Amino acid sequence: VIAKARVPIIKFVEKKSGVTFDISFDVDNGPKAAEFIKEAVLKWPQLRPLCLILKVFLQQRDLNEVYSSGIGSYALLAMIISMLQ
């Protein structure tokens, strides 16, 4: 659990791959954001690999966590979409 977050967040690590992910609660716009992401991935097939490559790049530099002044997945996605438009 991340204590300093504005909304409740639980962090997970997938054992086999080491991939980390967060689940947040009490966020009203979650379903709308998920739909936006699904539509964007269909519209721009290159979005998914670009996002994954940049997420690894940021993670290697400890810049992937919002609570430690990094860039979160949704913000990164929005920046990539802006570039693709």
C-alpha positions in Angstrom: 0.0 0.0 0.0 1.3 3.5 -0.9 0.7 5.7 2.1 1.4 9.1 0.3 -1.0 8.5 -2.6 -4.1 10.7 -3.1 -6.2 7.5 -3.6 -5.7 4.0 -2.1 -3.1 2.1 -4.2 -1.8 -1.4 -3.8 1.4 -2.4 -5.5 2.0 -5.9 -6.9 4.9 -7.7 -8.5 4.3 -10.6 -10.8 6.7 -13.3 -9.5 7.7 -15.0 -12.8 8.4 -11.8 -14.9 9.1 -9.3 -12.1 6.6 -6.9 -13.8 5.2 -4.4 -11.3 1.7 -3.0 -11.4 -0.6 -0.9 -9.2 -4.3 -1.2 -8.5 -6.1 1.9 -7.4 -9.5 2.3 -5.7 -12.1 5.0 -5.5 -11.3 6.4 -8.9 -14.4 7.5 -10.7 -12.9 7.9 -14.2 -11.2 4.5 -14.3 -13.7 2.8 -16.7 -13.7 5.8 -19.0 -9.9 5.9 -19.1 -9.8 2.1 -19.8 -12.1 2.6 -22.8 -10.0 5.5 -24.1 -6.9 3.3 -23.9 -8.6 0.4 -25.7 -9.7 2.7 -28.5 -6.3 4.3 -28.8 -4.5 1.0 -29.1 -6.9 0.0 -31.9 -6.4 3.3 -33.7 -2.5 3.3 -33.4 -1.1 -0.2 -33.4 2.4 1.2 -32.7 1.2 2.6 -29.4 1.6 -0.5 -27.3 5.2 -1.3 -28.3 6.2 2.4 -28.0 4.7 2.5 -24.5 6.4 -0.7 -23.4 9.8 0.4 -24.6 9.5 3.8 -23.0 8.2 2.2 -19.7 11.3 0.0 -19.6 13.5 3.1 -20.4 11.9 5.0 -17.5 12.1 2.1 -15.1 15.8 1.6 -15.8 16.3 5.2 -14.7 13.9 5.0 -11.7 11.6 7.5 -13.4 8.5 5.3 -13.6 6.8 6.0 -10.3 4.5 9.0 -9.9 4.9 9.2 -6.2 8.7 9.6 -6.6 8.4 12.4 -9.2 8.4 10.0 -12.2 6.0 9.5 -15.1 3.0 7.2 -14.7 1.6 4.9 -17.4 -1.4 7.1 -18.2 0.7 10.3 -18.6 3.2 8.4 -20.7 0.4 7.0 -22.9 -1.1 10.5 -23.3 2.2 11.9 -24.4 2.7 9.2 -26.9 -0.8 9.7 -28.3 -0.1 13.4 -28.6 3.0 12.6 -30.6 1.1 10.1 -32.9 -1.7 12.5 -33.7 
